[in-house]
Amino acid sequence: MIPLQVQKFIYHPGRRLYGLVITGISKPGVLATISSLIAERGLDIPYCTSIAVRTGERGGILLIVDFTDSDAEPEELAEKLKTLEFVESVSLIKPFIDGLLIDDATFPIMLGRRRALCWMKRCPEGYSSPSGGI
């Protein structure tokens, strides 16, 4: 099994990372069209997640794009994406510091139509401290 990553931040020192939050109408080929525009500029997508919706419904995609080895500019890519007929909006997430991107554009975390909470597991399952707590 592959673990599901709920990526709220990514840290790669020395990398030129930007986030793109794209909202629009779902239809076959949307993700392929968007990723092709990114690939044409020689850019890598180290993280991608999308909101699963039915064809014709409003959905969203969060992409983290690495601009490190490219002359492409994040603002130019965002403007190009806005021209696609199925795109309603594009928000650019800028790095907090060099190599650190914090997703402050997608909130809250949802599980289906319900709000979800995530927390880190502090110790292996079945283990507790001598005092009985974790």
Contacts in CASP RR format, 6 or more apart in sequence:
PFRMAT RR
TARGET T0000
AUTHOR 0000-0000-0000
METHOD contacts of the structure
MODEL  1
MIPLQVQKFIYHPGRRLYGLVITGISKPGVLATISSLIAERGLDIPYCTS
IAVRTGERGGILLIVDFTDSDAEPEELAEKLKTLEFVESVSLIKPFIDGL
LIDDATFPIMLGRRRALCWMKRCPEGYSSPSGGI
5 47 0 8 1.000
6 109 0 8 1.000
6 118 0 8 1.000
7 47 0 8 1.000
7 49 0 8 1.000
7 64 0 8 1.000
7 103 0 8 1.000
8 102 0 8 1.000
8 103 0 8 1.000
9 100 0 8 1.000
9 101 0 8 1.000
9 102 0 8 1.000
9 103 0 8 1.000
10 17 0 8 1.000
10 46 0 8 1.000
10 47 0 8 1.000
10 64 0 8 1.000
10 100 0 8 1.000
10 101 0 8 1.000
11 99 0 8 1.000
11 100 0 8 1.000
11 101 0 8 1.000
12 46 0 8 1.000
12 66 0 8 1.000
12 99 0 8 1.000
13 98 0 8 1.000
13 99 0 8 1.000
14 68 0 8 1.000
14 98 0 8 1.000
14 99 0 8 1.000
15 66 0 8 1.000
15 68 0 8 1.000
15 99 0 8 1.000
16 66 0 8 1.000
16 67 0 8 1.000
16 68 0 8 1.000
16 95 0 8 1.000
16 99 0 8 1.000
17 46 0 8 1.000
17 64 0 8 1.000
17 65 0 8 1.000
17 66 0 8 1.000
17 67 0 8 1.000
17 68 0 8 1.000
17 95 0 8 1.000
17 99 0 8 1.000
17 100 0 8 1.000
17 101 0 8 1.000
18 64 0 8 1.000
18 65 0 8 1.000
18 67 0 8 1.000
18 74 0 8 1.000
18 92 0 8 1.000
18 93 0 8 1.000
18 94 0 8 1.000
18 95 0 8 1.000
18 101 0 8 1.000
19 62 0 8 1.000
19 63 0 8 1.000
19 64 0 8 1.000
19 65 0 8 1.000
19 74 0 8 1.000
19 92 0 8 1.000
19 93 0 8 1.000
19 101 0 8 1.000
19 103 0 8 1.000
19 105 0 8 1.000
20 61 0 8 1.000
20 62 0 8 1.000
20 63 0 8 1.000
20 65 0 8 1.000
20 74 0 8 1.000
20 77 0 8 1.000
20 78 0 8 1.000
20 81 0 8 1.000
20 90 0 8 1.000
20 91 0 8 1.000
20 92 0 8 1.000
20 93 0 8 1.000
21 60 0 8 1.000
21 61 0 8 1.000
21 62 0 8 1.000
21 90 0 8 1.000
21 91 0 8 1.000
21 93 0 8 1.000
21 105 0 8 1.000
21 106 0 8 1.000
22 34 0 8 1.000
22 60 0 8 1.000
22 61 0 8 1.000
22 62 0 8 1.000
22 63 0 8 1.000
22 81 0 8 1.000
22 87 0 8 1.000
22 89 0 8 1.000
22 90 0 8 1.000
23 58 0 8 1.000
23 59 0 8 1.000
23 60 0 8 1.000
23 87 0 8 1.000
23 88 0 8 1.000
23 89 0 8 1.000
23 90 0 8 1.000
24 30 0 8 1.000
24 58 0 8 1.000
24 59 0 8 1.000
24 60 0 8 1.000
24 86 0 8 1.000
24 87 0 8 1.000
24 88 0 8 1.000
24 89 0 8 1.000
25 56 0 8 1.000
25 57 0 8 1.000
25 58 0 8 1.000
25 59 0 8 1.000
25 86 0 8 1.000
25 88 0 8 1.000
26 53 0 8 1.000
26 54 0 8 1.000
26 55 0 8 1.000
26 56 0 8 1.000
26 57 0 8 1.000
26 58 0 8 1.000
26 59 0 8 1.000
26 86 0 8 1.000
27 55 0 8 1.000
27 56 0 8 1.000
27 86 0 8 1.000
28 55 0 8 1.000
30 61 0 8 1.000
30 86 0 8 1.000
31 48 0 8 1.000
31 50 0 8 1.000
31 61 0 8 1.000
33 84 0 8 1.000
34 61 0 8 1.000
34 63 0 8 1.000
34 81 0 8 1.000
34 84 0 8 1.000
35 45 0 8 1.000
35 48 0 8 1.000
37 77 0 8 1.000
37 80 0 8 1.000
37 81 0 8 1.000
38 45 0 8 1.000
38 63 0 8 1.000
38 65 0 8 1.000
38 77 0 8 1.000
41 70 0 8 1.000
41 72 0 8 1.000
41 77 0 8 1.000
42 69 0 8 1.000
42 70 0 8 1.000
42 72 0 8 1.000
43 65 0 8 1.000
43 66 0 8 1.000
43 67 0 8 1.000
43 70 0 8 1.000
43 72 0 8 1.000
43 77 0 8 1.000
44 65 0 8 1.000
44 66 0 8 1.000
45 63 0 8 1.000
45 64 0 8 1.000
45 65 0 8 1.000
45 66 0 8 1.000
46 64 0 8 1.000
46 65 0 8 1.000
46 66 0 8 1.000
47 62 0 8 1.000
47 63 0 8 1.000
47 64 0 8 1.000
48 61 0 8 1.000
48 62 0 8 1.000
48 63 0 8 1.000
48 64 0 8 1.000
49 61 0 8 1.000
49 62 0 8 1.000
50 59 0 8 1.000
50 60 0 8 1.000
50 61 0 8 1.000
50 62 0 8 1.000
51 59 0 8 1.000
51 60 0 8 1.000
51 61 0 8 1.000
53 59 0 8 1.000
53 60 0 8 1.000
58 88 0 8 1.000
62 103 0 8 1.000
62 105 0 8 1.000
62 106 0 8 1.000
64 101 0 8 1.000
65 74 0 8 1.000
65 77 0 8 1.000
67 73 0 8 1.000
67 74 0 8 1.000
74 92 0 8 1.000
74 94 0 8 1.000
75 92 0 8 1.000
78 90 0 8 1.000
78 92 0 8 1.000
79 90 0 8 1.000
81 87 0 8 1.000
81 90 0 8 1.000
82 89 0 8 1.000
82 90 0 8 1.000
91 105 0 8 1.000
93 101 0 8 1.000
93 102 0 8 1.000
93 103 0 8 1.000
93 104 0 8 1.000
93 105 0 8 1.000
95 101 0 8 1.000
96 102 0 8 1.000
108 115 0 8 1.000
108 116 0 8 1.000
109 115 0 8 1.000
109 116 0 8 1.000
109 117 0 8 1.000
109 118 0 8 1.000
110 116 0 8 1.000
122 134 0 8 1.000
123 129 0 8 1.000
123 134 0 8 1.000
127 134 0 8 1.000
128 134 0 8 1.000
END
